[in-house]
Amino acid sequence: MTSVSVSGTAVSSRAASGRGGRRLRRVSRKAALNLAGLLVALFALFPVLWMISTAFKPANELYSLTPHPIPLHPTLANFRNVFSGSVIGMSYWNFLKNSLFVTLVAVALSSLIGLLAAIALGRFKFRFRTTYLIVLLIVQLLPQQALVVSLFIDFRKFSLLDSLVGLIVVYAAFALPVTIWMLRNFAATVPKDLEEAAAIDGAGAWTRFWRILLPLISPGLVSTSVFAFIFAYNEFVFALTFLGTDTAKFTLPLYVQYFFGQNSTDWGAIMASSTLFTIPVLAFFLVTQRRLASGLVAGAVKG
Amino acid sequence: MVTSSQSRPGTPSPAGSTPQGQEPDGSRNPAGRSVSPTSHRSVQQRAASWIRKRGAGPYLLLLPATAVIGALIIWPAVQVGLFSFQNYGLMQISGVQPTQWIGFSNYSQILHDPEFWKSLKTSVYFALVVVPLTLIVGTLVGLLLVRLGPKMRTFVSVSALLAWATPAVSASVIFVWLVDPDGGVVDWALAKLPSWLGGGAHWAQFSWTNATLPAYTVLTVMLVWTGFPFIAVTVLAGLRTLPTELLEAARVDGAGPWRVFWKVTFPILRPVFLVLALLSTIWDFGMFTQAYIVTGDLGNRDEYNLGLYEYSQAFTQPPHYGLASAAAFVLTIILLIVTVGYVRAAVKQGSLA
């Protein structure tokens, strides 16, 4: 009797210690994973955080023997420098205005044209449909620095150099393949029955478009617009080539690069200009990222 | 569908085909039709029915996109091919002399240029290092993300995607600052590092951007930094489609994480990895903006990759558009070969359905 009970408690206590050990191992495994996650986040965020911190540093802290992650005496002097336009003679606002104008018009154009094409590819069966999609896929990956030579010569003929209009046209065109490719999936998922039911109820094609197709595609339109926005706002090669001499027309990426070239040692001001260029697009991305996650995976985007 | 015909009148010519257009239409839209008697149909309606009868709707909808893409992407690509056989230079662009067809002499000129071969080699080596590195880092982070709790997973993936969304110009300027010989944090940290980790005082004021190898080391870290989030998020999405029973079964059979990955996860996700590898190759081989800024605005000819070499032929004085086009054509062909692989992989994956 006694021996049995003793062995019974022995078994249960061993089981308990085993469970505790497993829990301990699980907790420490979880801690290790979370630590690794934090390190990855730090690696990803470090350059951007360092940029922001540098932008607030006074000149004497930039070249101190021990760089501090957080400015000891934060200053707005660098930003004042950027806003006052001491380099090109024009303030940051001018370039933000150029960038927003070019980007927003290009996004609107490519969304409109892309929507029509996406409806064709997503809701109709026709010859060459697959061919068209394959061509889009290829065209999207052509190297821009190769095409820019040819576009430069054409644009020179049509006096579209040193012109924001020329840039808008190019951005709208280069955002199109991805826009169509992604929107097509959204257009295809709107059920045909819904449209047919509306047709039976007497809705004309125009009404069906406005009342059924457009509202159901609009979430897709939002995500393609975000991608087109990020592409056009960040674009460098075409801006560099087409806006070569006219500094007043510079978009923000070109302005930051120019600022960097002119002020090569004033890192506080360079980082301030870069912060003012980067933060809007990152903030925009943070606000819209929930919608983007699926699109990002669905269509491989970014050039 | 009719919308497009109304927004661009005149594109189809309804006059020539009215005979067929007057018959009652197919049953797709009976209600709209019965309202107006056939004899009083407007031009718009006749055009609409013509379009529907011929199945022209999708083609009309595609017209604007095709025109824009054709004129601004496909035509320039073709034109690059044409220019590469012409003596297009300063005299020709200013209209002093007409262009002449000169056969393959642009090609033979760049193929005999040691700088061309050096830049090609730089691009190839760079892609050979960065693509696997990005894939490895991205996959490891993807495998980490799937094991994290939901909150932590969101935090890490959003942080990582911020690196992905950072503009190339900003990233380049930031990295040049990070490795600055005078105030840069990288040289400072390397000088503090114990010598058995490769650190030491010789790193103080080390200049990263004045020679090819250090400059492309910086570019490697930068492109891994920009590229890994996309890989990680895509791998994460792939991992979440894996049947958990399969992974459980492998684990119960005593397979360690290494074996589980190579025997179960990788074979199932192989198409995803293929697509990611091909896309990364296209992006990294074709890198331009980052190389342009880090190597100093075309100032260091030694540090050119193929893209910079090609661009400098056209946009440093005096311009050689013909030579640049030949180099651009070589660059495009190399990338097209990778792209064909990508398209085949994408078609196999069923993304054209």
Interface residues (C-beta under 8 A of the other chain):
Chain A: K30 L33 N34 A36 G37 L38 V40 A41 F43 A44 L45 P47 V48 W50 M51 T54 L62 Y63 S64 T66 P67 I113 G114 L116 A117 I119 A120 L121 F124 F126 R129 T130 Y132 L133 I134 L136 L137 I138 V139 L141 L142 P143 Q144 Q145 A146 L147 V148 V149 S150 L151 F152 I153 D154 R156 V169 V170 A172 A173 F174 L176 P177 I180 E196 A199 I200 D201 G202 A203 G204 A205 W206 F209 I230 Y233 N234 F236 V237 L240 T241 P253 V256 Q257 F260 G261 T265 W267 I270 M271 S274 F277 T278 V281 L282 F285 L286 Q289 A293 L296 V297 A300 K302 G303
Chain B: M1 V2 T3 S4 Q6 R28 N29 P30 A31 G32 A48 G55 G57 P58 Y59 L61 L62 P64 A65 T66 V68 I69 A71 L72 I73 I74 W75 P76 A77 Q79 V80 F83 Y88 I93 V141 L144 L145 R147 L148 G149 M152 R153 F155 V156 V158 S159 A160 L161 L162 A163 W164 A165 T166 P167 A168 V169 S170 A171 V173 I174 F175 V176 W177 L178 D180 D182 G183 V185 W188 W225 P229 F230 V233 T234 A237 V275 L279 I282 W283 G286 F288 T289 Y292 I293 D297 G307 E310 Y311 A314 F315 Y321 A324 S325 A328 F329 L331 T332 L335 L336 T339 V340 Y342 V343 A346 V347 L352
